[in-house]
Amino acid sequence: MNRYWTKGKDLDKGAMALSREKWDAIAKPLRGLGRLEDMVVKMAGIQGKADVSAKKRAILVFCSDNGVTAQGVTQTDSHVTAVVADNIAEGRASVNRMCSRCGADVFAVDMGILGETYSPAMISRKIGKGTADFTAAPAMEEEQVHRAIETGIDLVKECKEKGYTLLGTGEMGIGNTTTGSAIAAALLHLSADAVTGRGAGLSDEGFARKRKVIEGALVKYDLYHREALDVMRFVGGFDIAGMAGAFIGGSMYGVPVIIDGMISAVAALVACRLCPKAVNGMLASHMSREPSMQAVMEELALEPVIYGDLALGEGTGASLLFPMLDMALSVYDGGETFEKNQIESYQKFGED
């Protein structure tokens, strides 16, 4: 048993029952807002109260470089990670633009950027200057994996202490669709062909090279027979490990944490393999176009509410869930009830 196995918490069933009763008292068809109602009920279970709070929220963007980019598995080289990470820290990136519309903060976290960054707003939690090229050597040392996971857990704790009640995850790291896909293949026992997508955009030649690199790693490290920590050590990244920690921290500290795209979802999968109750703190935002995404969601038994063929990263998909939850909560908090309108309540028929 690893050190994270017992860190997660159960959902508060009492708070969830009260939340469901509140939904069912509102003058509308039962379950009329579908999975958005279910998400609010789950948030009540995570936060331990039917009076769900989502007013202060943020995206944590975990930034890191990956040595496997040396194998030509990306369209751009690693210097782009530092540039975009600085843009995120300075509020100029896509995720910042989107979050500015829904009142969410964005924090860039340097988990292991290879190049130099200049923004004073960057949160420095650097584990190393990028991971090793896993085609030649394990990506990380075991101690580095633990440090990255603990960093994610601590960041959630810090956010809660600052009053944040809802968090989203994001990432920035050239090469991390390769690391994410390799982890997905290993943990779900899928082939390289089944998990490999074109990431931010690859030529046919680059796409073939990426599949070959992942296939080689599965064999080199015997990944189908490894536990999650070893898979992370051999082919993971500091960003994915940090996000895995954030998901564990969400369950520990009663803060709902939103899954973004494939890389974030793979981190969520790692978190659940390390700490099964971590899934209790997770909300799924969107179904990424990356080929492994559906298999990961099925393994987690979570279903996203957004199907937009997204593949931008940075937490942009997670940010789309904020205004959707706001609209659902506007009904939840202020909707007219059957009783107040002197209307007979809807009855439940069929499967609940």
C-alpha positions as CSV (number, residue, x, y, z in Angstrom):
1,M,0.0,0.0,0.0
2,N,1.4,3.4,-1.0
3,R,1.5,6.5,1.2
4,Y,-1.5,8.1,-0.5
5,W,-3.9,5.1,-0.3
6,T,-5.9,6.3,2.7
7,K,-5.7,10.1,2.2
8,G,-9.0,10.6,0.4
9,K,-12.4,11.1,2.1
10,D,-15.9,9.8,1.6
11,L,-18.6,12.0,0.2
12,D,-21.0,13.4,2.8
13,K,-24.2,11.4,2.0
14,G,-26.3,13.6,4.3
15,A,-25.3,16.8,2.5
16,M,-26.0,15.1,-0.8
17,A,-29.5,13.9,0.3
18,L,-30.3,17.5,1.4
19,S,-29.0,18.9,-1.9
20,R,-31.1,16.4,-3.9
21,E,-34.2,17.3,-1.8
22,K,-33.5,21.0,-2.6
23,W,-33.3,20.3,-6.3
24,D,-36.5,18.2,-6.3
25,A,-38.4,21.0,-4.4
26,I,-37.8,23.5,-7.2
27,A,-40.7,24.1,-9.6
28,K,-39.3,22.3,-12.7
29,P,-39.2,18.8,-14.1
30,L,-37.3,16.4,-11.8
31,R,-33.7,16.1,-12.9
32,G,-34.5,18.7,-15.6
33,L,-30.9,20.0,-15.5
34,G,-29.5,16.5,-15.8
35,R,-25.8,16.0,-15.0
36,L,-25.5,19.6,-13.8
37,E,-27.8,18.8,-11.0
38,D,-25.8,15.7,-10.2
39,M,-22.6,17.8,-10.1
40,V,-24.1,20.2,-7.6
41,V,-25.2,17.3,-5.5
42,K,-21.7,15.9,-5.6
43,M,-20.2,19.3,-4.7
44,A,-22.5,19.2,-1.7
45,G,-21.0,15.9,-0.8
46,I,-17.4,17.1,-1.3
47,Q,-17.9,20.4,0.6
48,G,-20.0,18.7,3.3
49,K,-23.0,21.1,3.1
50,A,-26.1,21.6,0.9
51,D,-25.3,25.3,0.7
52,V,-22.9,24.7,-2.2
53,S,-20.2,27.4,-2.7
54,A,-18.5,28.1,-6.0
55,K,-18.0,31.9,-5.8
56,K,-14.2,31.9,-5.4
57,R,-12.6,29.6,-7.9
58,A,-9.3,29.2,-9.8
59,I,-7.5,27.2,-12.4
60,L,-4.1,25.7,-11.3
61,V,-2.0,25.3,-14.4
62,F,0.9,22.9,-13.9
63,C,3.8,23.7,-16.2
64,S,6.7,21.4,-17.0
65,D,9.0,20.2,-19.7
66,N,9.4,16.6,-20.9
67,G,12.7,15.2,-22.1
68,V,11.0,12.9,-24.6
69,T,10.5,16.0,-26.9
70,A,14.1,15.2,-28.1
71,Q,12.6,12.3,-30.1
72,G,10.7,14.6,-32.4
73,V,7.2,13.8,-31.0
74,T,6.1,17.4,-31.0
75,Q,5.7,20.2,-33.6
76,T,7.6,22.7,-31.5
77,D,10.5,22.5,-29.1
78,S,10.7,22.9,-25.4
79,H,11.3,26.7,-25.3
80,V,7.6,27.2,-26.0
81,T,6.7,25.9,-22.5
82,A,8.4,28.8,-20.8
83,V,6.9,31.3,-23.2
84,V,3.4,30.2,-22.7
85,A,3.8,29.6,-19.0
86,D,4.9,33.2,-18.6
87,N,1.9,34.3,-20.6
88,I,-0.4,32.4,-18.3
89,A,1.3,33.8,-15.2
90,E,1.0,37.3,-16.7
91,G,-2.7,36.8,-17.6
92,R,-2.3,36.8,-21.4
93,A,-3.0,33.2,-22.4
94,S,-6.2,31.6,-23.7
95,V,-7.2,30.3,-20.3
96,N,-6.8,33.8,-18.8
97,R,-9.1,35.3,-21.4
98,M,-11.7,32.7,-20.8
99,C,-11.5,32.8,-17.0
100,S,-11.8,36.6,-17.0
101,R,-15.3,36.2,-18.4
102,C,-16.4,34.0,-15.5
103,G,-14.6,35.5,-12.6
104,A,-12.0,32.8,-12.0
105,D,-8.3,33.3,-11.1
106,V,-5.5,31.5,-12.9
107,F,-2.3,30.4,-11.3
108,A,0.7,29.2,-13.3
109,V,2.8,26.7,-11.3
110,D,6.4,26.0,-12.4
111,M,6.8,22.3,-11.7
112,G,9.8,21.7,-13.9
113,I,10.1,24.2,-16.8
114,L,13.4,23.7,-18.7
115,G,13.9,27.3,-19.8
116,E,14.0,30.5,-17.8
117,T,10.8,32.3,-16.9
118,Y,10.5,36.0,-15.9
119,S,7.1,36.5,-14.5
120,P,7.0,37.4,-10.8
121,A,3.5,36.0,-10.7
122,M,4.8,32.5,-11.5
123,I,4.4,30.1,-8.5
124,S,7.7,28.3,-8.3
125,R,7.5,24.7,-7.2
126,K,10.2,23.4,-9.5
127,I,11.1,19.7,-9.0
128,G,13.8,19.8,-11.8
129,K,14.6,21.3,-15.1
130,G,12.4,19.1,-17.1
131,T,12.2,15.3,-17.0
132,A,14.7,12.9,-18.6
133,D,14.1,11.5,-22.1
134,F,12.3,8.3,-21.2
135,T,13.5,6.5,-24.3
136,A,16.9,6.5,-22.7
137,A,16.3,6.6,-18.9
138,P,13.4,6.8,-16.5
139,A,11.7,10.2,-16.7
140,M,12.0,10.9,-12.9
141,E,13.4,9.6,-9.7
142,E,10.9,8.1,-7.3
143,E,11.6,10.9,-4.8
144,Q,10.7,13.5,-7.5
145,V,7.4,11.8,-8.2
146,H,6.5,12.0,-4.5
147,R,7.6,15.6,-4.3
148,A,5.5,16.6,-7.3
149,I,2.4,14.8,-5.9
150,E,2.8,16.4,-2.5
151,T,3.2,19.7,-4.2
152,G,-0.2,19.3,-5.8
153,I,-1.8,18.3,-2.5
154,D,-0.3,21.3,-0.7
155,L,-1.5,23.7,-3.4
156,V,-5.1,22.7,-2.9
157,K,-4.6,23.1,0.9
158,E,-3.2,26.6,0.3
159,C,-6.1,27.5,-2.0
160,K,-8.6,26.4,0.5
161,E,-7.0,28.4,3.2
162,K,-7.3,31.4,0.9
163,G,-11.1,30.8,0.5
164,Y,-11.2,29.0,-2.8
165,T,-14.1,26.6,-2.9
166,L,-13.8,25.3,-6.5
167,L,-10.6,24.5,-8.5
168,G,-9.9,23.5,-12.0
169,T,-6.7,21.8,-13.4
170,G,-4.7,22.7,-16.4
171,E,-1.3,22.1,-17.8
172,M,1.4,23.5,-20.1
173,G,4.2,21.4,-21.3
174,I,5.5,20.6,-24.7
175,G,5.5,16.8,-25.1
176,N,2.9,16.0,-22.4
177,T,0.4,14.4,-24.8
178,T,3.2,11.8,-25.3
179,T,3.7,11.3,-21.6
180,G,0.0,11.3,-20.9
181,S,-0.8,8.8,-23.6
182,A,2.0,6.5,-22.4
183,I,0.6,6.5,-18.9
184,A,-2.9,5.9,-20.2
185,A,-1.7,2.9,-22.3
186,A,0.1,1.4,-19.3
187,L,-2.6,1.8,-16.7
188,L,-5.5,0.8,-19.0
189,H,-3.5,-1.9,-20.9
190,L,-4.1,-0.3,-24.2
191,S,-1.9,-0.3,-27.3
192,A,0.1,2.6,-28.5
193,D,-2.2,2.9,-31.5
194,A,-5.3,3.1,-29.3
195,V,-4.1,6.0,-27.2
196,T,-1.9,8.1,-29.5
197,G,-3.3,11.3,-31.0
198,R,-1.7,14.2,-32.8
199,G,-1.5,16.5,-29.8
200,A,-1.1,20.1,-30.8
201,G,-0.5,19.0,-34.4
202,L,1.8,16.5,-36.0
203,S,2.7,15.5,-39.5
204,D,2.1,11.9,-40.5
205,E,5.8,11.2,-40.0
206,G,5.8,12.8,-36.5
207,F,2.6,10.9,-35.6
208,A,4.2,7.6,-36.5
209,R,7.3,8.5,-34.5
210,K,5.1,9.4,-31.5
211,R,3.3,6.0,-31.6
212,K,6.7,4.2,-31.9
213,V,8.1,6.0,-28.9
214,I,5.1,5.1,-26.7
215,E,5.2,1.5,-28.0
216,G,8.9,1.3,-27.2
217,A,8.4,2.6,-23.7
218,L,5.6,0.0,-23.0
219,V,8.1,-2.7,-23.8
220,K,11.3,-1.2,-22.4
221,Y,9.8,-0.7,-18.9
222,D,7.3,-3.6,-19.0
223,L,4.6,-0.9,-18.2
224,Y,1.6,-3.2,-18.4
225,H,2.8,-4.9,-15.2
226,R,3.7,-1.8,-13.2
227,E,1.9,0.0,-10.4
228,A,1.0,3.7,-11.0
229,L,3.9,5.1,-9.1
230,D,6.4,3.2,-11.3
231,V,4.6,4.1,-14.4
232,M,4.8,7.8,-13.4
233,R,8.5,7.4,-12.6
234,F,9.3,5.7,-15.9
235,V,7.3,7.8,-18.4
236,G,5.4,10.6,-16.5
237,G,6.0,14.3,-16.1
238,F,6.1,16.7,-13.2
239,D,3.0,18.4,-14.4
240,I,0.9,15.2,-14.4
241,A,2.3,14.2,-11.0
242,G,1.4,17.6,-9.6
243,M,-2.2,17.4,-11.0
244,A,-2.5,13.9,-9.5
245,G,-1.7,15.4,-6.2
246,A,-4.2,18.2,-6.7
247,F,-7.0,15.6,-7.2
248,I,-6.0,13.8,-4.1
249,G,-5.9,17.1,-2.2
250,G,-9.4,17.9,-3.5
251,S,-10.8,14.9,-1.7
252,M,-8.7,15.4,1.4
253,Y,-9.6,19.1,1.9
254,G,-13.2,19.1,0.6
255,V,-12.6,21.2,-2.5
256,P,-14.1,20.0,-5.8
257,V,-11.4,19.8,-8.5
258,I,-12.4,19.9,-12.2
259,I,-10.7,17.6,-14.7
260,D,-9.7,19.3,-18.0
261,G,-8.6,17.3,-21.0
262,M,-6.8,14.1,-21.6
263,I,-3.6,15.0,-19.7
264,S,-5.6,16.2,-16.7
265,A,-7.8,13.1,-16.9
266,V,-4.7,10.8,-17.0
267,A,-3.5,12.6,-13.8
268,A,-6.9,11.9,-12.3
269,L,-6.5,8.3,-13.2
270,V,-3.1,8.2,-11.5
271,A,-4.6,9.8,-8.4
272,C,-7.3,7.2,-8.2
273,R,-4.8,4.3,-8.6
274,L,-2.8,5.8,-5.7
275,C,-5.9,6.9,-3.6
276,P,-9.2,5.3,-4.7
277,K,-11.3,7.9,-2.8
278,A,-9.7,10.7,-4.8
279,V,-12.5,10.3,-7.4
280,N,-14.9,11.6,-4.8
281,G,-13.5,15.1,-5.2
282,M,-13.5,15.1,-9.1
283,L,-15.8,16.8,-11.6
284,A,-15.5,16.1,-15.3
285,S,-15.7,19.0,-17.7
286,H,-15.2,18.0,-21.3
287,M,-14.5,15.1,-23.6
288,S,-11.2,15.8,-25.3
289,R,-10.6,14.7,-28.9
290,E,-7.5,12.7,-27.8
291,P,-8.2,9.0,-28.4
292,S,-7.6,7.8,-24.9
293,M,-10.0,10.2,-23.2
294,Q,-13.1,8.1,-23.4
295,A,-11.4,5.1,-22.0
296,V,-10.0,7.1,-19.1
297,M,-13.4,8.6,-18.3
298,E,-15.0,5.1,-18.4
299,E,-12.4,3.8,-16.0
300,L,-13.1,6.7,-13.6
301,A,-16.9,6.2,-14.1
302,L,-17.2,9.9,-14.8
303,E,-19.1,11.6,-17.6
304,P,-18.2,15.0,-19.0
305,V,-21.0,17.5,-19.8
306,I,-19.2,19.2,-22.7
307,Y,-18.5,17.6,-26.1
308,G,-16.8,20.3,-28.1
309,D,-13.9,18.5,-29.8
310,L,-11.5,20.6,-27.6
311,A,-7.7,20.1,-27.5
312,L,-6.2,23.4,-26.3
313,G,-5.1,22.5,-22.8
314,E,-4.2,25.1,-20.2
315,G,-7.4,24.4,-18.3
316,T,-9.6,26.0,-21.0
317,G,-12.0,23.1,-21.0
318,A,-12.3,23.1,-17.2
319,S,-13.0,26.9,-17.3
320,L,-16.0,26.3,-19.5
321,L,-17.7,24.4,-16.6
322,F,-17.6,27.5,-14.3
323,P,-20.3,29.4,-16.0
324,M,-22.4,26.3,-16.6
325,L,-22.3,25.6,-12.8
326,D,-23.1,29.3,-12.1
327,M,-26.2,29.0,-14.2
328,A,-27.2,25.7,-12.5
329,L,-26.6,27.2,-9.1
330,S,-28.7,30.3,-10.0
331,V,-31.6,27.9,-10.2
332,Y,-30.5,25.8,-7.2
333,D,-30.2,28.9,-5.0
334,G,-33.0,31.1,-6.2
335,G,-35.5,28.9,-8.1
336,E,-39.2,29.1,-7.2
337,T,-40.4,26.0,-5.3
338,F,-43.5,23.9,-5.9
339,E,-44.7,24.8,-2.4
340,K,-44.3,28.6,-2.9
341,N,-46.2,28.5,-6.2
342,Q,-48.9,26.2,-4.7
343,I,-48.2,23.6,-7.4
344,E,-48.3,19.9,-6.7
345,S,-44.8,18.5,-6.7
346,Y,-43.7,16.1,-9.5
347,Q,-43.8,12.5,-8.6
348,K,-40.9,10.1,-9.2
349,F,-41.6,7.2,-11.5
350,G,-39.3,4.7,-13.0
351,E,-35.6,4.4,-12.2
352,D,-34.2,7.2,-9.9
